[in-house]
Amino acid sequence: MLRRFRCQSVRPPDPTRVELDPGPSATPGGNSDVRRARDPQAPSLKVWHHVLLAGVIYECAAIPFILTFQPSLPLQESPAVGVFYAWELLFLLDIYVKLTTGFYQDGNLICDPQKSRKKYLTSTEFLVDALAIVPYATLPVQLSLSKIVLELPKLLRTHSIPRYLSDVDDVFVRHFEFLKLGKLLVGVMLLSHFIACMRFSFGYDEHHNNHWLPQLPADQATAHSQYLMSMFWAFGLLTGLFEGELPHTVNEFLFTILVALCGFSMFTYLCATFFMLSSCEATHAEASEARITQIKHILTFHRVPEEVRGPIVEYLRNYYAGADTSDREVMKLLCPPISKDVQVELMKNVVATIPVFASCDPQFIVALTALLERISLPAQCKLFGLGDFGDAMYIIHSGVLDVIGSKAKIRELRKNDFVGELSLFSSHPRSATVVTATYCVLYQLSRFHIELVLESHPSAAGKIRSAVAAIIEKTLIPQPPEPKAVSIKRRRMSSSWIELQQAVLLFNWCLIPLQLSFPVFEDADWFIHLLNGLADAILWVDLYVNFNWSYTHASEKIRDPMKSAARYLRGAFVLDLLCVLPYDAFVPATQYCVARIPRLLRVWRIHGHFHEVDTMYPLRSKQRLMLYGVLLFLLIHIETCLFFCVTLWEGFSSGEGWLPSNDVELRRIDDTHFVDHGNATYTLGEPALERIATTQYLRSFYYATHVLTALGKGVEPESDAQYVVALMFMFSGFFITAIVVDNVQKRFTASAHEEKEFFA
């Protein structure tokens, strides 16, 4: 709501600021220099600073990389150096940008390019830029190290990083979570990169007596392989997912201790970041749920009937956790004058559309809007009855109200509709009964407040009186009652159906990756085909159910099947249909598992389903922890399958290696036979074959559990592909562990807070 107010509000001009006009009238003389001046707050300049920030980060990472892993490679042969000097061209262009960019002085925008150039050329920033832009590596000198060491003065540009980050914050302020996690991700990668460079600077274990150092390779290792090896050690030690060997020298001990302390600090900061994001998202949900639970216990103790308890609980849940809860809480934080200004800006156009106020002047409308009182009502609450004398009128902000005549419902009132204005300005009683059909938020305008405004605007009284008389003279033809729409109601049945959908999704995510990764499990028997058929049937039925699935819009429960069908067709229908199509009918039997991969795309619906269930039946902390446990198992299972896919690609190890050993190796001969490493043949269905396949899965599961939980002994990879996959697994495990820690502590905190509020 406040976002809409900000978009509609008009900011008064600041007399201390000079706005930059690119047109010919920028100066009386039409000076072209002034037109070329740039506003330092221009969006294009902020984007330019994003590019420069990426360049500074790249150069900070490239210099130690080239010094460590490419010390003897000529600069002209290094791709990293080529990219390095490409960024230098952009920094050279940045000097021109700074020369032609204005600045602020005492709150005023100085757009004179001569003053801008003078300020920049006499500043420390120009001195730093001049020292950094010189290509020192082109000097004709001979060094034992790479000549890139001469480019160290370019690191002076790091003093601009805080300013560039400030511009990033300004641009991505609406994506706060993405911004914080993005900064954290880049910081973790840079820290791991610098540690990897320092680690490799210790050299190889040439004398075979220091296992802390990497073994000397038989062949000349590429810089890519050396970097991956060092990166694995650095990130593994930072995250605790790889122990490494015991250091031997004092320098090695000090370096390892420093890396371990950095890893501990990094994990603490990561958990703190997630906790901070959770705190920013958190509302008063725990306290609200505790109040609702307390009321439910009190009503149950006093044996209040269910038909009475239901509306009470629903009202409290909508009031404390509904769509307008955050708006109401934010409005309470504002001082009364600002709160009234927001209300006037949002509601004055609605008030002006009411026929009795249509001919009134804008000042009267603003004064009237400022006196609106916001109220909330539960469902099935009578606002007023037929024949009552009116003392207030109402404007609907959200929800649905039924207007009922003497015999039947006349019509429905929705957002921005109004009711009760005629009885307010005349002696006529209410002509109908108005009852809330859903939880409603209304704006009330009382007779007392209208009389106060009319005293200061006497000219409006005659206009209102004429408008009321004209409306009363009209004949009101009641509309026939609307037919009841047939729709699938929610609550218990809908919750059970959503749970069934999640069971099907869990089944597919467990079975399909397993069959794709492990050749022995790829062949599906009649029982697996039966389960797949039942799962597909449920997905097909779900397509029909969604066409008749009621939904909530602006606190209104929409049960019209036509509206539900139109909404589903515009939304998720296409993707749901693509997920459930029988692709296996168009592929050979050997590709049966591959044809079922689209079923996995249904995972995109899980967030909406979880939100629906949580809205109908709020989940307790223990239930949420159980869900996180299921999710953690599923993540380990998926990583298990990915790990074994790498094993099939790279081949089994001959001894104790990063990949499973060849004692569990199985190769398919034909559709029904497999052969192991010792050339023993097994037939599909044999207990020995199933035992070996189970061992394959359990060993892969052990590795996946180790990566995600840091429990167990880790082994160093042997090839570049293994290093890349291991780093990906370790990185995902590091973040997943932090997320699990954050959610577990959040759930325990929420549970304790709820108990405290309940017994308060």
N, C-alpha and C positions, 0 to 999 in steps of 0.2 A: 504494500500500500504506500509506504513512504517512498519507494522507488518511483512509483507513478507520480507522486506529488513532486518529487524533484524534477521529473521530466517535464511537468506542466508549469512549474513555477518559473518566474522570470527574475533573474538576478539583477539587482539594481547596479547601475554603472559605478565603478570605483573612480572617484575623481583623481586619485593619485596615480592611476595607471593610464598609459598612453597606448591605445589600441593601434595595431599595425594594419593599415589599409593598403592592399597591393594595387589599388587602382591609381589612376592619374592624379587624383586629388589627395594623395598621401601628403604632399607638401604643396604650399602655394606655388612654388616655382616648378612643380613637376619634376623634382630631382630624381633621376633614375637610381642613384646610389641608395636612397632611402627605400625605394621599392625592392631593392635586392637584399635589404637587411632581413635577417631571419629571427623569428621569435624563439628565444631559448626554451620555451615551453611547447613548441609546436609538436604535434604527434609524429611527423616525419623525422624530426630530430631525435625523438625517443627511440624510434625504430633503428635509426643509424647508430645510436649508442648500443643497442642490442647487438648489432653486427660487430662493433668494436670490442664489446665485452667478450664475444666468442673468439675474436682474434687475440686478445690478451691471454685468455685461458689457453688457447692453442700454443702460443709461443712459450708460455710458462711450462707447458708440458713437453714441447718439442725439444727445447734446449737440453734438459737432462737426459731425454731419450737418446738424442744423437750422440751426446758425450759418452753415454754409457754403453749403448748397444751398437753404435756405428762410429767408433773412434778413428778408424783408419780409412773409412769410405770417403772418396772425394765428394765434396759438397754438390757438385753438378750431377752426380749420379744418384743422389738420395731423393726419393719422392717427397719425403718429409720436408726437406730444405726447399723444394720448389713451392710447396704450399706455404711454407714459412714466409718466403719473399712475396708471394701473392698477397698475403695479409699486409705486408709492408707497403704495398702500393695503396691499399685502403687507408693506412695510417698517414701516408703522404697526402692523400686527398683530404683527410680529416684536418690537416693544418689549414687548408683553404677554407674549409667549412667553419673553423673557429675564427678565422679572420673576417668572415662575413656574417657572423652571428651576433645579435645584440646581447645586451646584458641588463640586469636590474641594478638600480642604484637608488637607495632610499625609497624603495617601493615603486619607482618609476621605470618604465621600459625605455632604455636608451637604444634607439634604432639608427643612430648616426654611424655609418660604417667607418668613418675616420676615427671616431672615439673607440669603436669596437676594436679596430686594428691596433690602436695605440695601447689600449688596455691589455690586449693579448700579448703584444710584443714586449711589453714591460713586465710581464708576469712570470712567476716561477714555472708555470705550466708550459710556456713557450720554451724555456730553457730545457726542461725535461724532454719535450717533444723533439727539440733540435738534437739533443744528445742521443736520443733513442732512434732517430730516423737514419742515422749514418750507417751505411753497410760496412761494418768493420771487418767482416769476414773476407772482403775483397782485397784487403791490404796484402802486399807482397811480403809476407812473413812466413817463416817455417816454425812449426810447433810440433811437439811430440803428441799432443792431443788433437782432437778435431778443431778446425778453425772456427767452429760454431761457438767456442768458448769466448771468442772476441765479441760475440753479440750479447753478452750478459747485460750491458747497459740498457738493453731493450726491456729488461725486467723493471726498470724504473716506472714503466707505464702502469704497474700494479697500483700506484697511488690513486688511479682513476676508478678502480673497481667499485669502491663504495658509491660513487656518483652514478656509475652505470647500473648498479644493483638498485639504487633508488628509482631510476627510470623504469626498471623491470617491475618493481613493486607498484608503480603508478599505473602501468599498462595492464597488469594482471591482478589488480586488486580485487576484482570480482571473482577470480578463480584462486581463492586463498589457499585451499588445500593443494591444488596442483602446483602453486608457486612454492610452498614450503617443502613439499616432497621433491620437487624438481631441484631446488637448491641443495637439499640433503643428498640427493642422488649424485649430483655433480661433485659435491664435496667429498663423498665417500670414494668416488672413482679417482679424483685427483690425489687424495691421500694414499690410496692403494698404488697409484702410478708412481708417486715420489718414493714410497717405501720400496717398490719393486726396483727402481733405479739404484737406490742405495744398497739394496740387497745384492744386486749383481756386481756392484763395484768391489765386493769382497773377493771376487774371483772364483775359480774352480778348486776342487779338491785334487790337486795334481799329485800329491804324495799318498793318497788313499788312506790317510789317518785322521781326517776331520770330516765326519759324516754330516756336520752342520752345513758344509758347503756343498753345492751341487757337484755331481760326478762329472769328470771330464769326458765329453762325448768322444766316441771312436772317430766319427767324421766331424768335419767343421759344421757346427750348428749355425743356422741362419739367425739373423737378428729377430725375426718373428718368433722362432722357437725359444730363443733365450728370453725374450720378453714375456711370453706366455708362461714359461717356467717360473720366472721371478714374480709375475703377477699372481700366480696360483699360491706361491708361498706367502706373499704379502697379504693377500686378501684372506687366505686360510688362517693365518695367525691373527689377523685383526678380528676375525669373526669367531675364532675358536673352533673352526671346522677342520683345521689341519694342525696337528701338534708340532711337526717338525722334529729335528734331532736336537740333542743337547749341545749348546755352544761350547767352544774350547778356549778361546782367547777372551781377554777382558773386553776388547772392543765388540766382539760378537755378543757377549753377555749384555753389555750396556745397550747395544742396538736391539736385541731381542726383548729386553725389559721395556725399552721405550715403545716398541711396536705393540707389546701386550697392553701397556697402559693406554696407548692411543686407541686400541680396539675396545678396551673397557669404556673409555670416555665416549667413543663413537656410538656404541650400543646404548649407553645411558642417554645420550642426546637423542638417538633415534626413538627410544621409548618415550622420552619426554616430549618429543615432537608429536608423536601419535596421541599422547595423553592430552597435549594442548589442543590438538585438532578435535579430539573428542569433547573436551570441555567447551570449545567454541560452539560445537554442534548441539551440546546438551542444553536442554531446557529444564523446566521443572517437572519432567516426566515422572521421576521417582516419587517426588512429594505428591504429585497429583494422583498417581496410582495408589499411593498409600492412603490418601484421603478417601478415594473411591472404595478401596478395600475396607477401610474402617466403617464407612457408611453401610456397605453391604452386610458386614457382620452385625451392626446395630439393627438394621432392618430385619435380618434373619432372626436375631435374638427376640425381637418384639413380634415375630411371626407376621410380618407385613406380607400380604399376598404377592405372588410373582408378577401379576399384571400391574401392580402398583410399583414394585421395586424396579421393573424394567425401565420405565420412562425416567425414573429418578437417576438411575445409573447412566443411562444414555445421555441425559442432560449434562451430568457432571463430566462425563468423558468428552463431550463436545465442547463444554465450556473451558476445561483445563487443557485439552489436547487437540482442539479443533483447528480448522484452517485459520480462524481469525484470532487465535490465542496469541501468537507472536505479535500481531498488529496491536492488540490491546495492551500487551505488556510494554511494547516500545512506546506507545502513546503515554503510558504512565510515567515513563522516564523523562518526558519532555515537560517543560514548564507550561502552565496553563495558556499563556498567550500563543506560544508556538503550537501547542496542541490544537487550539482553536483555528489558527491559520491553516494547519493541515486539513482540518475538517472542512473549512470553508472552501479550500481549493478543490477538494475532492467531491463535494456535494452541491456546490452552488449551481452547477449546470443542471443537476437533477431537479433541484427545487424550482429552477426557472421553467422547467417543462410542465409543472403542475398547472392545469388550466386556470385555477383561481389566482395564481401569481403571474400569469403570462404577461399581463400588461403593466406590471409593477417595474419600477426603475431598479437598476443594478444595486444601488446602495441599500435598498430595502431587502433585496434578496440576500445580500451578504450579511446584513444584520440578523435576518431570520435564520440563516444557515448556521451562524455562530451559536445559536441557542438550541440546536438539536441535541437531544439526549440519547445516547446509545444504550440499548437494552437487549438482553438475550432471553429467549423463551424456549422451553422444551417443546417436543412434538405433542400434538393433541391438547394444546392449551388454548382456551377460548380468550381471544383478544377483547371482544365485546359481543353482545348479543343483540338480536333483533328487538327493536323497541327501546333500547337503552338511549339515554341522553349523552351526547358526546362532549368530552372535555379535552380531547387530544386527537391528532391525526398521526399517521405512521407512514414512513418510507421504508421499503424493504431493501435491506443491504445484502442479505443472503438468506436462502431457504425458500420454502413454498408455503403459502397460506391458502386455505379454501374459503371462498365466499359462498355461504349457504343461505338460500332464501327460505321461504316458509315451508317449502315442500322438497326441494332438491338443491344440489350444488349448482351454483350459477357459473362460476369461473374460478380460475386459480390466479394468484398473485405471485410474481417472482421478482428477481432483482430489479431495482429502480422503479418498481410499481409503487403506488401510494393508495391509501384507503383512509376514510373517515374525515375527509376535508369538508364535506357538505354539512354534516352535523355540527362541525366545529364553528361554522360561520352562520348558522341558522338555528332556528328553534325546532327543526324537524328531528325526530328521533332516528336512531340507526335503522337503515332500511334492510339490513341483512346481518347475519351472524358470521363472524370471521374467526376461523380456528386454524392454528398452525398445523400443517401436515408434516413438517420436519422441524428439526432444530433451526431456529431463526434468529437472525440478528437484525434488529430494527432501529430506526431513528425516530424518536418520538418528539412531536412538537405540541406543547400544551397550550391551552387557551390563555393561561396567565402570561406566558412568554410572548404570544402574539399580541396581546393587549399592550405589553410594554413596548414592543416595536412600533405598533400603530400610534402610540402617543408621540413618538419622535418622527413619524412619517404619516401625518394625517391625510396627505393626498392619496395614499394607497388605499385608504378605507373605502372610498367611493368606487374605485376600480374593482376591488375584491367583491364588494356588494353587488355590483352589476354582473360580474362573472358568475357569482353563486346563483343569482336569480335566473340567468340564462340557462344554467345547467339544470336547475330544478324544473324549469318549464319543459325540458325535453322528456320524452317518454323513454323510460328504460325498459328495453325488451330483454327479458331474461333469456339466457342461452340454455339450450337443453343440456342435461348432464352428460359429461363425457363418459364414453364406455370404458369400463375397466380393461386395462390391457393385461394380457396373459403373459407372464414372464416367469423365469426361474428365480425364485427367491433365494436369498442367501442365508446366512447364519450357519446352522449346523450342517446342512447339506452341502453348502458351498465350501465350507471349511474342509469337510471330508473329501470333496472332489479335488480341491487344491492339494491336499496332502497326497492323494493318489497320483496327481501329476508329478509331484516331487519324487515319489517312489519310483515312477517310471523313468524319470530323468536320472535318478541315482543308479537304477539298474542299467541303463544304457551306458553311463559313464564308467561303470565298473566292468561291464562285459565287452564292449566294443574295443577299448584300448587293450584289454587283455588278449582278445583274439587277434588283434592286429600285430601285437608284439611277440607273443609266444607261439611258435608254429604248432606245438602239440595241442594247444587250446583252440587253434583256428578252426578245426573241424567241428561243426555243430551237429549234435545228435537230435533225435526227435523232441527231446525235452526242451532243449535250447530253442528249437524252432517254435515250439508251442509257446514258450515265454515271450519270444520276439513277436509272435502273432498277437498275443494278448496285449502287449505293450503298444503295438501299432494300432490295434483296435481302440484302445483308450485314447490315443492321440487323434484318431479320426472322429470319435465321439466328441472329443473336446472342441473340434472345429464347429460342430453343430451347437454345442452348449454355448460357445462364445457368441454365436449369433443371437442368442436369447438371454444373454448374461446382463443382469441389471448393473448399473453403475451409479456413482454419486457425482453430481456436478453442482457446484455452488450450494452445498448442503442439501441438495435435492436428490432423492432417490429416483433415478430414471428407470422405469419398468416397462417402457414401451418397446416391444420387440423390434419395430421398424427403426427406432433410433439406435437401439443396441446393435442391430445388424449394420447400419450405416457407419457407426463408430468403429466397429470391428473391421469392416472392409477398408476404411481409410487408414487403419492402424496396422495391427499385427497379422492380418489374415494372410498376406502374401508370403511372409516369412514362415508362418506356421504351416502353410500348405507345402512350401518347398521342403520343410523338415520332414514331412510325413509321406511324401510321394514314394511309391514302391520302386525305387531305383534297382533293387535286386532282380526285378523281372526283366531288365534290359542288359544285364551283364552275365558273364559265365558264373557257374557255381563256385569257381575258385576265387572270385572277387566278391563273394557274398558279404564279407565283413567290410570291405571298402565301400560297398553301396549303402551301408548303414551309417556311415560317418555323418551325413546331414542330420541324423537324429540328435547328435550332440549339440547342434546349434540352438536347441530349445533352452539351453542354459541362460539365454538372454532374458527369459521370462521369469527367472527365479526371484529377482528383486521385486517385481510387481506382485508376485504371488505372496512373498513373505510380508510385504507391506499390507496386503489385504487381510491375511490371517492375523497379523499383529493388530490391525484396526478392529477386527471383530472380536478377537480373544487375545488381549495383550499378554505377551509371553513373559513369564517370570525369569529371574536371573538364572535359575537352575536349568530351565528349559533352553535358554539361549546358550548356556555353556554346553549342554548336550548337543545342540546344533553345531557349535564350533568344533566339538569333538568329532562329529560325523564329517564335517568339512575337512578337518585335518587329516583324517584317515583317507578321504578321497584324494587329497593332494598328494599324500605319500604314495597311494596306489598309482596315480597318473605318472608321478616321477619314477616309480618302479618300472612302469612300461616303457617310458622314454629311455631309461638307463639300459634296459635290455635291448632296445632297438639299436643303441650305439654299440652294444656288444655284438649283435649280428652284423653290423656294418664293419666294425674294426676287427672282429675276430676274438675268440677267447684267448686269455693269457695262458702262457705255459707254466707259470708258477704263481707266486703270491703277487698279484698285480692289481691295478685299479679295476680292471674288468674281471668277471668271474673266470675261474680256472677251467681248463679244458676237460676236467673230469665230469662236468655236467654238459658238455657240448653234445648237441644233437643236430643231425642234418637230415633233411627229408629226401628220401629216395624216390618215392612215388606217393600216391594218395593215401596209402595205408601203412607205409613202412618208414622207419627212421634208423639211422646208424649213428653210433657214438664215436668218441675219439679213438677207441680201441677197435673200431670196425665191427662191433657187435650190433646185430640187427634186432630191432624191436618192432612189433606189430601194434598198430593203433588199438588202444584198449588194454594193453598189458599192464599189470600192476607195477612192474619195474619201470616202464616208460612213464607212467604217471608219477612215480616217485622221483625220477630225475627231473621231470617238468616242475614238480612242486619245489624241489631244491633250487632250480633256476629262479623261480619266483621269490622264494624266501631270501636268497642271497641278494637279489636286486632290491627287495623290500628292506633288507638290513641297511644297504647303502643309502637308500632314500630316507630312511628314518634317521640315519646318522647326519645327513646333510641338513635336514629340517630341525633336528633337535640337538645337534652337536654332541650326541652320545655315541660312544663306540670309537674304534680306532680307524683313522683315515689313511688311505694309501695314495701316494703321488702318482699321477697319470704318466703315460709313457710317450704319447704322440701329441702333435699339435691339435688334432681334432678332439682328443680326450681332454686336453687342457681347456679348450674352448667350452666344451660341454660341462666340464667340472666347474668352471667359473660361473657359467649360467646357473647351474644348480645351486652353488654356494650363495650366489647373490640372491636368488629367489628364496632360499632357505633363511638367509639372514633377515630379509624383510618380513617373511611370513612369521618367523619367531617373534619379531618385534610386534607385529599385529596381534598375534595370539596373546603375548604378555599384556598388551594394552587392553584387549577385550576382556581377558580374565580379571585383571584388577578392576576394570570398569564395572564388570558384572558384580564382583564382590562388593565394591563400593556402593553400587546402586542398591544391592540387596540390604546392606547395612543401613543405608540412608532410608530405605523404605520402611525397615523395621523401626528405626528411630522415629520417623514421622507417624507410624501407626500407633506406637505406644505413647506418643507425646500427649 
